[in-house]
């Protein structure tokens, strides 16, 4: 279960980052070409994107916190589930 939760947390974090990167690099410059229609277009885009971005962030957070609770590694909740913490010798 932990490996699946790690994959879910990593993928949702990637989708969240990809959505933000798309808006910053592609959508925003395209919208700003015409300032008059930019406000209308941005409003419609925001209404569509906000639920996707919010759900990705929440799913990532929940998955990372569950992995942190199951593994006892508090760092997973902070840094995400993408990499394993260094193991301490017993």
C-alpha positions as CSV (number, residue, x, y, z in Angstrom):
1,X,0.0,0.0,0.0
2,X,2.8,2.4,0.8
3,X,4.4,2.1,-2.7
4,X,1.0,2.8,-4.3
5,X,0.5,5.9,-2.1
6,X,4.0,7.1,-2.9
7,X,3.2,6.9,-6.7
8,X,-0.2,8.7,-6.2
9,X,1.5,11.5,-4.2
10,X,4.3,11.8,-6.8
11,X,1.9,11.8,-9.8
12,X,-0.5,14.3,-8.3
13,X,2.4,16.6,-7.3
14,X,3.6,16.4,-10.9
15,X,0.2,17.2,-12.3
16,X,-0.1,20.1,-9.9
17,X,3.3,21.5,-11.0
18,X,2.6,20.8,-14.7
19,X,-0.7,22.8,-14.5
20,X,1.1,25.7,-12.9
21,X,3.9,25.6,-15.4
22,X,1.4,25.4,-18.3
23,X,-0.5,28.5,-17.0
24,X,2.8,30.4,-16.5
25,X,4.5,29.5,-19.7
26,X,1.7,29.1,-22.2
27,X,-1.6,30.4,-21.2
28,X,-0.8,33.6,-19.4
29,X,1.3,35.1,-22.3
30,X,-1.4,34.1,-24.8
31,X,-4.1,35.7,-22.7
32,X,-2.2,38.9,-22.2
33,X,-1.8,39.6,-25.9
34,X,-5.3,41.3,-25.9
35,X,-5.9,43.0,-22.6
36,X,-9.6,43.6,-23.2
37,X,-10.5,39.9,-23.6
38,X,-7.8,38.8,-21.1
39,X,-10.1,39.3,-18.1
40,X,-12.9,37.3,-19.6
41,X,-10.7,34.5,-20.7
42,X,-8.8,34.3,-17.4
43,X,-12.0,34.2,-15.5
44,X,-13.2,31.2,-17.5
45,X,-9.9,29.5,-17.3
46,X,-9.6,30.0,-13.5
47,X,-13.0,28.5,-13.0
48,X,-12.0,25.3,-14.9
49,X,-8.4,25.0,-13.5
50,X,-9.1,25.7,-9.8
51,X,-10.9,22.5,-9.0
52,X,-8.2,20.4,-10.8
53,X,-5.3,22.2,-9.0
54,X,-7.0,22.1,-5.7
55,X,-7.9,18.4,-5.9
56,X,-4.3,17.5,-7.0
57,X,-2.9,19.4,-4.0
58,X,-5.3,17.8,-1.6
59,X,-4.8,14.3,-2.9
60,X,-1.0,14.7,-2.8
61,X,-1.1,16.1,0.8
62,X,-3.3,13.3,2.0
63,X,-1.3,10.5,0.3
64,X,2.0,12.0,1.7
65,X,0.6,12.3,5.2
66,X,-0.7,8.7,5.1
67,X,2.7,7.4,3.9
68,X,4.3,9.4,6.6
69,X,2.1,7.9,9.2
70,X,2.5,4.3,7.9
71,X,6.3,4.5,7.6
72,X,7.1,6.7,10.6
73,X,9.1,9.0,8.4
74,X,7.9,12.5,9.1
75,X,10.0,13.9,6.3
76,X,7.6,12.3,3.7
77,X,4.8,14.7,4.8
78,X,7.2,17.6,4.3
79,X,9.1,16.8,1.1
80,X,6.6,14.5,-0.5
81,X,6.8,10.8,-1.3
82,X,9.1,10.9,-4.2
83,X,12.3,9.5,-2.5
84,X,13.2,7.3,0.3
85,X,14.7,8.6,3.5
86,X,18.2,7.5,4.3
87,X,18.2,4.4,6.5
88,X,19.8,4.5,9.9
89,X,21.9,1.5,11.0
90,X,20.2,-0.5,13.7
